[in-house]
């Protein structure tokens, strides 16, 4: 029993987060985006673009505009361009995976 209690209070190994994005609204009505990256390596930027690609297109535009505003304040435009470049790879991949089969076959209509 004491082992269970001791294990509950033991420090767990921390996993290294490559990238994380938190989107929230505050009481003032503004939308905020917190981007947490371990560094600005290609792996981190690729992971960031991968997370952004999971949102619908209108949300992607809003998220990118907020990220761009924040990076413009720190004069780090190169990071923004790398994120957009990586994001374009995900968009091209998702477009090629769509099949062009009709939802309703013509024989089903008759």
N, C-alpha and C positions, 0 to 999 in steps of 0.2 A: 504494500500500500504506500509506503513512504517513497518507493521508487517512482510511482506514478505522480505523486505530488512534486518530487524533485524534478522529474522530467518536464512537468508542466511549467516550471519556473526557469528551466534551463534556456539559455540563449540559443535560438535556432540559427542555423547557418543562413546568412543573408545571401539572397540571389542577386547577382548583378543585373540591374535593369539596363538594357541597351537604349530603349526609348519608351516614353510613356506620354500620353496626351490626356489632359483633363480639361473639359469644357464646362463652364458654369456661368450663371447669371447672378449678379449681386442685386441688392435692393435698389440701386440706382438705375436698373434696367439694362445696363451694359453687359455684353457678352465678353467673357474672358477666356483665353486659351493658355493653359500652362503646358509647355513642352519641356519634358525632362529627358535629357540625353546624357549618356555617360561621357561623351566627347563629341567632337565634330568629324569623326572618321567616316569613311564611306559606308561602313557597316551601320553606324548609327543613323546616318541620313537615309539610307535605304530602308531601315526599319521604320523611320518616321514617315516616309512616303508610303510604305505598306499600310500603316495604320490609317493615314489620311484617305487612302484609296478605298477604305471600307465604307465611307460615308457616301450619301447621295450627292450628285453633282452640284446642287445649289449650296449644300453644306461645305463641300470641298472649296468652293470659291470663297465663302465666308471665312473658313479656317485659314486659307492661304493669305487672304487679305490681312487678317489679324496678325499672322506670323510675319508677314512682310512689314507691317507697321512697326512691330517690335524690333525686327532686325534692322530696319532703317534707323531706328533710334541709336542702335549700337554701331551703326555704319558697317554692317556685316552682310552686304548684299550677295556675296559669293555663296554663303550658306543657303540663302533663299533660292538661288538659281540651281544649286545642286539638288535641293529637295524637289523642285518643280521638274527637273530633268529626270530624277528617279521616279517621280509620280507619273510622268508621261509614259514610262516603260510599263507600268501597271495598267494604264488606260489602254494602251495598244494591245496588251495581252488579253484584257477582258473583251475587247471588241472582236478579236479574232476567234474567240471561243463561242460566240453566239451562232447558233445554227439558223438557217434561213427557211426552215420548214414551216408551212402554214399551220396555224393553230387548229383550223377546221379544214378537213379534206373536202374537196369539191364533191366527192361521192357521198359524203355525209349530209350535204345540203339537199340533195335530190331525194 
